[in-house]
C-alpha cells in the first residue's frame, strides 16, 4: 500500500479530515458542550432519581410490661405510622420497614408521646387519643375503612357490614374485614370495635387475638355477645 493511501486509510490526512462536514460538526458540538436547556433537563431528571432513591426515616420505640405485653410504636414526620404488641422487636421493625420502605431508627424522644398515650389508655387514665396519623402507606380503600373505624365512639360497636355501608360500599363487608385485619395501628384506630354480622367477635390484628379484642371492648365498657 502506498504511503499516501495508508494515510487516507488511517485518516491521517489533514485535508481529508478537514473536509469531513460530519466530523467538523461533532467536534464543534463537543467543544461547545450541552446547551442550557439540556443541562436543566438533565438536572431535573437527576434530582428526581435521587429523591426516589432517598429513604425516609421513621422513629420507633418500645414500652415493656404494659397490660397487653411489650408495646411498639413508630412515627414519621406526618404522624403515627404503626403500633404493635405481642411480637418481637425484630418482627416489628421488619414489618414497618417493608411496609414503608423507610429506615427505622430507635428514638425514645420522638416516640415518647405516642407510647405515653397508649399506656395511659390501657390503664384507664385516657379515654381518647390525640395523635396525628400518617395514612400515606395505605390505599384509598384502606384509609376509608380505617377512618370509619376511628369514628366509632368508645363503648360502641359496629359490624363489618355497617362500616361497608358507611363508606358507600355496602357489598364490601369481606374487603372491610381484610382492611381492618391489616390495621397498622391497632388500639389507636379501634378495629376492635368492629364485629361480625351476628354481633360476635371475629379476627383481630393485634397481639393476643380475640382475647385482646374482648379485653379492649370490656375496658371501654362495650357490651358484646
C-alpha positions in Angstrom: 0.0 0.0 0.0 1.4 3.4 -1.0 2.2 5.7 1.9 -0.3 8.3 0.7 -3.0 5.7 0.6 -2.1 4.4 4.0 -2.5 8.0 5.4 -6.0 8.2 3.9 -7.0 4.7 5.2 -5.7 5.6 8.7 -7.4 9.0 8.4 -4.1 10.7 8.9 -4.7 13.1 6.1 -5.4 16.6 7.4 -7.0 17.7 4.2 -9.5 14.8 4.2 -10.4 15.2 7.8 -10.8 19.0 7.4 -13.3 18.4 4.6 -15.5 16.0 6.5 -18.6 18.1 7.4 -19.9 15.5 10.0 -16.6 15.3 11.9 -16.4 19.1 11.9 -20.0 19.3 13.3 -19.3 16.8 16.0 -16.1 18.5 17.0 -17.9 21.8 17.3 -20.7 20.2 19.3 -18.4 18.5 21.8 -16.3 21.7 22.1 -19.3 23.8 22.9 -20.8 21.3 25.4 -24.5 20.8 26.1 -26.7 23.8 25.9 -28.5 25.4 28.9 -31.9 23.7 28.3 -30.3 20.3 28.0 -28.4 20.8 31.2 -31.6 22.0 33.0 -33.5 18.9 31.9 -30.6 16.6 33.0 -30.5 18.2 36.4 -34.3 17.8 36.9 -34.0 14.1 36.0 -31.1 13.7 38.3 -32.9 15.3 41.3 -36.0 13.1 40.7 -33.8 10.0 40.6 -32.0 11.0 43.8 -35.3 11.8 45.6 -36.7 8.4 44.6 -33.7 6.6 46.0 -33.6 8.6 49.2 -35.2 6.6 52.0 -37.1 8.5 54.7 -36.5 7.9 58.4 -39.2 6.6 60.8 -38.6 6.6 64.5 -39.8 3.9 66.9 -39.5 2.8 70.5 -40.5 0.0 72.8 -42.5 0.0 76.1 -42.2 -3.2 78.1 -44.7 -4.7 80.6 -47.9 -3.0 79.5 -51.3 -4.6 80.0 -51.1 -6.1 76.5 -47.4 -7.0 76.7 -44.4 -5.3 75.1 -45.7 -2.4 73.1 -44.1 -0.8 70.0 -44.9 2.4 68.2 -43.4 4.1 65.2 -43.9 7.7 63.9 -42.9 9.7 60.8 -42.8 13.4 60.3 -46.5 13.2 59.4 -47.6 11.3 62.4 -48.2 7.8 63.8 -47.3 5.0 61.4 -47.5 1.8 63.3 -48.5 0.2 66.6 -47.9 -3.4 67.5 -47.7 -5.7 70.5 -47.3 -9.4 71.3 -44.4 -9.7 68.8 -40.7 -9.3 68.8 -38.9 -6.0 68.2 -37.2 -7.6 65.2 -40.6 -8.6 63.7 -42.0 -5.1 64.3 -39.0 -3.3 62.7 -39.0 -5.7 59.7 -42.7 -5.3 59.1 -42.6 -1.5 59.3 -39.5 -1.2 57.1 -41.1 -3.4 54.4 -44.4 -1.6 54.5 -42.9 2.0 54.4 -39.6 1.3 52.6 -38.0 3.5 55.2 -35.1 3.3 57.6 -36.2 2.7 61.2 -34.3 4.5 64.0 -35.0 3.8 67.7 -35.6 7.2 69.4 -37.4 7.4 72.8 -37.7 11.2 72.4 -39.5 11.1 69.1 -42.0 8.3 70.2 -42.5 9.3 73.8 -45.8 11.0 73.4 -47.4 8.1 71.4 -46.3 5.5 73.9 -47.4 7.5 76.8 -50.9 8.0 75.4 -51.1 4.3 74.6 -50.1 3.2 78.1 -52.4 5.8 79.7 -55.3 4.4 77.6 -54.6 0.9 78.6 -54.6 1.7 82.3 -57.7 3.8 82.1 -56.1 7.3 82.5 -57.0 8.3 79.0 -60.3 7.9 77.1 -59.2 9.0 73.6 -56.1 9.6 71.6 -54.7 12.9 70.4 -52.1 11.8 67.9 -51.6 12.8 64.2 -51.8 9.8 61.9 -49.8 9.1 58.8 -52.0 7.4 56.3 -49.5 7.7 53.4 -48.8 3.9 53.1 -52.4 2.9 52.8 -54.6 2.5 49.8 -57.6 4.8 49.4 -59.9 2.0 50.3 -57.9 1.0 53.4 -57.9 4.7 54.5 -61.7 5.0 54.2 -62.2 1.8 56.2 -59.8 2.9 59.0 -61.1 6.4 59.2 -64.6 5.0 59.6 -63.4 2.7 62.4 -61.7 5.7 64.0 -65.0 7.5 64.2 -66.8 4.7 66.2 -67.4 6.1 69.7 -65.8 4.5 72.7 -68.1 1.9 74.2 -69.9 1.3 70.9 -69.5 -1.3 68.2 -70.4 -1.7 64.5 -70.4 -4.7 62.2 -68.3 -5.1 59.1 -71.5 -4.5 57.1 -72.2 -1.3 58.9 -68.7 0.0 58.1 -69.1 -1.1 54.4 -72.3 0.9 54.2 -70.8 4.0 55.8 -68.0 4.1 53.2 -70.5 3.7 50.4 -69.5 0.1 49.6 -72.5 -2.0 51.0 -71.3 -5.2 49.4 -67.7 -5.0 50.5 -68.0 -6.5 54.0 -65.3 -9.0 53.3 -63.0 -6.4 52.0 -63.7 -4.2 55.0 -62.7 -7.2 57.2 -59.5 -7.6 55.4 -58.6 -3.9 55.6 -59.2 -4.0 59.4 -57.3 -7.2 59.7 -54.3 -5.3 58.3 -54.8 -2.2 60.5 -51.2 -1.0 61.2 -52.3 1.0 64.3 -54.5 -1.2 66.5 -55.9 0.4 69.7 -55.4 3.9 68.3 -57.5 3.0 65.3 -60.1 0.9 67.1 -60.6 -2.0 64.7 -61.6 -4.0 67.9 -64.9 -2.1 67.8 -66.0 -3.8 64.6 -67.8 -7.2 65.0 -69.2 -9.9 62.8 -72.7 -9.6 61.3 -74.1 -11.7 64.2 -72.5 -9.4 66.7 -69.8 -11.9 67.7 -66.1 -11.3 67.9 -64.0 -12.1 64.8 -60.3 -11.8 63.9 -58.1 -9.1 65.5 -54.8 -7.8 64.0 -53.2 -7.0 67.4 -51.2 -9.4 69.5 -53.3 -11.8 71.6 -56.0 -12.1 69.0 -59.7 -12.3 70.1 -58.7 -12.4 73.8 -57.2 -8.9 73.5 -60.1 -7.7 71.4 -62.6 -8.8 74.1 -60.4 -7.2 76.8 -60.3 -3.8 75.0 -64.0 -3.8 74.5 -64.5 -4.6 78.2 -62.1 -1.8 79.1 -64.2 0.6 77.0 -67.5 -0.6 78.5 -68.9 -2.1 75.3 -71.4 -5.0 75.6 -70.8 -7.8 73.1 -72.0 -11.4 72.8 
